[in-house]
Amino acid sequence: MLLIGSHVGFKKDTQLLGSLEEALSYGATTFMFYTGAPQNTMRSNIDKELTKRALEKMNNQDIDYTKVIVHAPYIVNLANNKDQDKYKFSIRFLKEEVKRCEELGIKYLVLHPGSHVGLGVDLGIKNIIDALNIILEESNVTILLETMAGKGSELGSTFKEIKKIITGVKNKDKIGVCMDTCHLNDAGYHVEDFDQLLNYFDEVVGINYLKCIHINDSKNEKSSHKDRHENIGFGTIGFDSLIKIIYHEKLKKIPKILETPYIGKIAPYKEEIKMIREKRFNPDMKEEIEKAG
């Protein structure tokens, strides 16, 4: 079964059940969500009954819950300890997110490694490692480091930086990687030659650490370091290159998650998943969505 899905909402009144129903409306077989708004700390308590109902529905729909992903909020920055209060807050808040994942029974939490904001790469990486070793000490959740575009002082835009972080993490069973195709392109990797890229990743990091892929086209040329997502087939990576990644033989068991832009105020995921399943690009998709909206 093709493991394809998208980012979906997680609302206070419907929580995981609402996330699942949104994903199913797109024809998805997996999905990713934030447990609250990614830009702030407001979080509602996890409703056990809604979680139970969602799990029952997943079983009926033959969706593998171990492939469902949570994304950590953007406000967490483990690389910057210049302000100790903010650094300790990031650790504390991410520990709380891990606990929320545990309450939901989620296995994987995707994390932007962080930005060193002038401290330098080496110290930034050390700060990330120190924080992760605290967070993962008693965790049942695996944190997936997302490959980044290298915007500003972002860390994790190279496989070597990702590897340095993993090397420093004590609990290796609870650390992994989430590739993002837009970020890889913008960081300078040749996404169109994915076999070679995957072999290089295996040499540097180890393919056993790869647990999730964000499937996004890019508005930017290679090595731009800008991180601007585009809809599938409408960017500089191209539909055929992304299809090769989605259907790659070595990635069958890895969830692929769309984080592409809305068309106006409408999520494009149903139409994009349809294109992916049919392996046929629809150049009129944006126009058709706009007209329908």
C-alpha positions in Angstrom: 0.0 0.0 0.0 1.2 3.5 -0.9 1.9 5.5 2.3 0.8 9.0 1.1 -0.9 11.7 3.1 -0.6 15.4 4.1 -0.6 17.8 6.9 -4.0 18.0 8.5 -5.6 20.0 11.3 -6.0 19.0 15.0 -8.9 20.9 16.5 -9.8 21.1 20.2 -13.3 19.6 19.7 -12.4 16.7 17.4 -8.7 16.2 17.9 -7.3 13.0 16.4 -10.6 11.8 15.1 -11.0 15.1 13.2 -7.5 14.8 11.9 -8.2 11.2 10.6 -11.5 12.2 9.0 -9.8 15.1 7.2 -7.0 12.8 5.9 -9.6 10.2 4.7 -11.4 13.0 2.8 -8.2 13.5 0.8 -7.8 9.8 0.0 -4.8 9.5 2.3 -3.3 6.4 3.9 -1.3 8.4 6.5 -1.1 12.0 7.8 0.8 14.5 9.9 -0.5 17.1 12.4 0.5 19.6 15.1 -1.0 18.9 18.5 -1.7 22.7 18.7 -0.9 25.8 16.8 2.8 25.6 15.7 3.4 29.3 16.5 2.3 29.3 20.2 2.2 27.3 23.4 -1.6 27.0 23.7 -2.6 23.3 24.1 -5.8 21.5 25.0 -5.9 18.3 27.0 -5.9 15.1 25.0 -9.3 13.6 24.9 -8.9 9.8 25.4 -12.4 9.0 24.0 -11.7 10.9 20.8 -8.3 9.1 20.5 -10.0 5.7 21.1 -12.6 6.4 18.4 -9.9 7.5 16.0 -7.9 4.3 16.6 -11.0 2.2 16.0 -11.7 4.0 12.7 -8.1 3.6 11.6 -8.3 -0.1 12.1 -11.5 -0.3 10.0 -9.8 1.8 7.3 -6.6 -0.3 7.4 -4.4 2.7 8.3 -1.2 1.9 10.1 -1.1 4.2 13.1 2.6 3.7 13.6 3.1 5.6 10.4 1.1 8.7 11.5 3.4 11.7 12.3 3.3 14.6 14.7 5.3 17.8 13.9 6.9 19.8 16.7 6.0 23.5 17.0 8.2 26.1 15.3 8.7 28.0 18.5 11.1 25.3 19.8 14.8 26.1 19.1 17.2 23.7 20.7 20.3 25.2 19.1 20.3 28.6 20.9 21.2 28.7 24.6 22.3 32.4 24.5 19.2 33.1 26.6 19.1 30.3 29.2 15.4 30.9 30.0 14.4 30.5 26.4 16.6 27.4 26.0 15.2 25.7 29.1 11.7 26.6 27.9 12.3 24.9 24.5 13.5 21.7 26.3 10.5 21.8 28.7 8.0 22.5 26.0 9.3 19.8 23.7 9.2 17.3 26.6 5.5 18.2 27.0 5.0 17.6 23.3 6.6 14.2 23.6 4.2 13.4 26.5 1.3 14.5 24.3 2.5 12.1 21.6 2.7 9.3 24.1 -0.9 10.0 25.3 -2.0 9.8 21.6 0.1 6.7 21.0 2.2 8.5 18.3 5.6 7.0 17.5 7.3 9.8 15.6 7.7 13.5 16.2 9.3 15.6 13.5 11.6 18.4 14.7 13.4 21.3 13.0 16.9 21.0 14.6 17.2 24.7 15.3 19.1 27.9 14.4 22.3 28.9 16.2 21.6 32.6 15.7 25.2 33.6 15.8 26.6 31.1 18.3 28.2 29.1 15.5 27.6 25.7 14.0 29.6 23.7 16.5 28.0 25.2 19.6 24.6 25.1 18.0 24.9 21.4 17.4 26.2 20.8 20.9 23.2 22.6 22.3 20.8 20.4 20.2 22.6 17.3 21.4 22.5 18.3 25.1 18.8 19.1 24.8 17.9 15.9 23.0 19.7 13.8 25.5 17.5 15.4 28.3 14.3 15.0 26.3 14.9 11.5 25.1 16.1 10.2 28.5 12.7 8.6 29.3 10.9 8.9 26.0 8.8 6.4 24.1 8.7 8.7 21.1 11.3 8.8 18.3 12.3 12.4 17.4 13.0 12.8 13.6 15.4 15.6 12.7 14.1 17.3 9.6 16.6 18.2 6.8 16.5 22.0 6.4 17.0 24.4 3.6 19.8 26.4 5.4 17.9 29.6 5.7 19.7 32.1 8.0 21.6 30.1 10.7 19.5 27.0 10.4 21.2 23.8 11.3 20.5 20.4 9.6 20.8 21.5 6.0 23.6 19.0 5.4 23.7 15.3 6.0 26.9 15.8 7.9 25.3 18.1 10.4 22.4 15.7 10.9 25.0 12.9 11.4 26.9 15.0 14.0 23.7 15.4 16.0 22.8 11.7 15.8 26.3 10.7 16.8 26.0 12.8 20.0 22.6 11.5 21.0 22.9 8.7 23.6 19.5 7.0 22.9 20.1 6.1 19.3 16.8 4.1 19.2 14.8 7.3 19.7 16.4 9.4 17.0 15.8 9.5 13.3 15.5 11.7 10.2 12.7 13.2 8.1 13.8 14.3 4.6 12.0 17.3 3.0 12.4 17.4 -0.8 12.0 21.2 -1.0 14.5 21.7 1.7 17.0 19.2 0.1 16.7 21.1 -3.2 17.1 24.5 -1.6 20.0 23.2 0.4 21.8 22.3 -2.8 21.2 18.5 -3.1 20.3 17.0 -6.5 16.8 15.7 -5.7 16.3 14.7 -9.4 19.1 12.1 -9.0 17.5 10.6 -5.9 19.3 7.2 -6.2 22.6 8.9 -5.8 21.3 11.2 -3.1 19.9 8.3 -1.1 23.2 6.4 -1.5 25.1 9.4 -0.1 22.6 9.7 2.8 23.2 6.1 3.6 26.9 6.5 3.6 26.9 9.6 5.8 23.9 9.1 8.1 22.5 5.6 7.5 19.3 4.8 5.6 18.0 3.0 8.8 17.5 6.4 10.4 15.1 7.6 7.6 11.6 7.3 8.9 9.5 10.0 7.1 9.7 12.1 3.9 8.0 15.5 3.4 7.0 15.6 -0.3 7.1 19.2 -1.5 8.0 20.9 -4.8 10.1 24.1 -4.5 9.5 27.6 -5.8 13.3 28.1 -5.8 16.4 27.1 -7.7 18.8 24.6 -6.2 21.0 26.0 -3.4 18.8 29.1 -2.9 18.5 28.4 0.9 15.0 30.0 0.9 12.6 27.2 1.9 9.5 28.1 -0.1 7.2 25.1 -0.9 5.4 24.7 -4.1 2.6 22.4 -5.2 3.5 19.0 -6.7 4.7 19.4 -10.3 4.5 23.2 -10.3 8.1 23.9 -9.0 11.7 23.5 -9.9 11.9 19.8 -8.8 9.2 18.7 -11.0 6.5 16.0 -11.0 8.5 13.1 -12.4 11.3 13.5 -9.9 8.9 13.6 -7.0 7.0 10.5 -8.3 10.3 8.6 -8.5 10.9 9.4 -4.8 7.3 8.5 -3.7 7.4 5.1 -5.5 11.1 4.4 -4.7 11.6 0.7 -3.9 13.6 1.4 -0.7 11.0 3.8 0.7 7.9 1.6 0.5 7.4 1.5 4.3 8.2 5.2 4.9 5.3 7.6 5.1 5.3 10.5 2.6 3.6 13.7 3.7 2.5 16.6 1.6 3.1 20.1 3.0 2.3 22.0 -0.2 0.6 25.5 -0.2 -3.1 26.0 -0.2 -4.7 27.2 -3.4 -6.4 30.4 -2.1 -8.0 29.0 1.1 -8.4 25.5 -0.2 -6.2 22.5 0.6 -4.9 20.9 -2.6 -4.2 17.5 -1.0 -7.1 15.5 -2.5 -6.1 16.6 -6.0 -2.4 16.1 -5.4 -2.9 12.6 -4.0 -5.0 11.8 -7.0 -2.2 12.9 -9.4 0.3 10.8 -7.4 -1.8 7.7 -7.5 -2.4 8.1 -11.2 1.2 9.1 -11.8 -0.1 11.8 -14.1 0.5 15.5 -13.7 -2.5 17.8 -14.1 -1.2 21.2 -15.2 -4.7 22.7 -14.7 -5.0 21.6 -11.1 -4.5 25.1 -9.5 -7.0 26.7 -11.9 -9.6 24.0 -11.3 -9.3 24.3 -7.6 -9.6 28.1 -7.8 -12.7 27.8 -10.0 -14.3 25.2 -7.6 -13.6 27.4 -4.6 
